[in-house]
Amino acid sequence: ATSGQSNLFGSLGASAWVVASNAPSSIKNYAALLQQAGYPVWVCPGTEAGDTAAIQAANDAADGGIVQLSTGLFQVSSLTIDNCTLRGQFGAGTSGFPISLTGTITVKSTQSNQNYGYTGGRLFNLGIVQAASQTTAAVKFLCETTASLDMNIRRAGTIAGNLTIAKSGVAQVGTAVHLVADSSAGNSAAFGSCHFGPISVYGFEYGLRDEYIGGSSYISGNTFDLLDFESCKNMIYLYGGGNHFYSVQMQPKTGDTNNTGIVIRSTSNDNSFLSVFAWDWTPGMGYSLDVAAGALWNYVHGYFHGSYLRDLGTATMIINK
């Protein structure tokens, strides 16, 4: 880009823009002019294939910068966000969910050992509704090694914030937020001391869960705050340890008396949950808190309506107001 182009996009606050097909005509016309002049601007056609290709191309061209989405609606199959901060305008006076998703948005890094200087993907200010039939994750945060590289993402700051993720039809299938550490290629993979939140989730089988693949995988020391889970069968389901959750509100599906899920499930050590509020939970709906056998030193403070708790762990501290 020329100096003038750089200054222009600096004033717009982004490295690249993606404009929705139903954005105001004045925005679309101006974006088309910029696109013709060679600026990193994409105008979506309003099809799933075309909108997906536009956002993916902007990510690929952003070189670690910000890809800004315009107001309007985007139809997306699956994306890999590994080279930008994808930033929407959800919550800024907009209505509805701007991203209609039929697959998964995968957030990752292509650079090894991202300690402090994280250059991978981030998500901010996005409203996502995933198709009812889709059973895979809506948003997956992936730390994945290769045969020659470790992938340790530590002290990366906020990787996701101001996200709202809903399952169409409150189908209670699939996972809204899935953290995956995959060391199956032979090197270590870890998320550590990263931050996620605020995040709101509605209508999935799992609101937030983690997964370890391979023997050198770790998800620990991360902070999750300002979380809201509604109408999910299992709100938080953890295999990792040493993670910290603050200001969490959870409520089951209205009128669902057969929900056999779990509000919080911790199978590892040293997880802490502070200021947790689990509303309208009754014994017939499953455990409101479940600490697995062998789990050590979990700490829970909050309000669990119904108080149907199962603690098989060791040295768990539960303060249920």
Secondary structure, DSSP 8 states (H G I E B T S, - for coil): --HHHHHHHHHHTSSEEEE-TTS-HHHHHHHHHHHHTT-SEEE--SSHHHHHHHHHHHHHHSTTSEEEE-SS-EEES-EEE-SSEEE--TTSS--S-SEEESS-EEE--SSS-EES---S-EEEEEEEEE-TT--S-SEEEEEE--SS--EEEEEEEEEEEEEEEEEGGG---SEEEEEEEE-TTSS-EEEEEEEE--EEEES-SEEEEEEEESTTEEEES-EEEEEEEES-SEEEEE---S-EEEEEEEE--TT-TT----SEEE-SSS-EEEEEEE-S--GGG--SEEE-TT-B--EEEEEETT--EEE-SBS-EEEE-
